[in-house]
Amino acid sequence: MMKKQFIKELNHELRPLNKKERSKCLNNYDEVILDKMENGITEEKAVSELGNVKLPAKDVLNSYIDSEGRIIGRKLSFNPKGGFHASN
């Protein structure tokens, strides 16, 4: 997978976050991939080292969950077939 596709899929998985927070996370992962490439790793290899896009998305979303399971003021649910989604 290439960086553009990874970022696109990560953006989709992070949709429970507001636009500002999602943008910060996407920029961070973009930088991680670019840093790896600057160190001589191919784009595909840099992305593959991050694993399935659902794994970093889960880590990011978990960092936004409060003790009652709310994310940015909403409940967060996970469906193994559909990923994370927020509900009111």
CORDA-V79043 format. One line per field, one symbol per residue. ss: DSSP state (h for helix, s for strand, l for the rest). psi: psi as a letter, one per 30 degrees, with the letter a starting at -180 (. if undefined). Layout:
# CORDA-V79043
ss->???
psi->???
This chain:
# CORDA-V79043
ss->llhhhhhhhhhhhlllllhhhhhhhhhhhhhhhhhhhhllllhhhhhhllllhhhhhhhhhhllsllllssllsssssslllsssssl
psi->kleeeeeeeeeefgfflleeeeeeeeeeeeeeeeeeefggkleeeeefffakffeeeeeeeeffkafggkkhglkklkjfffaklkl.
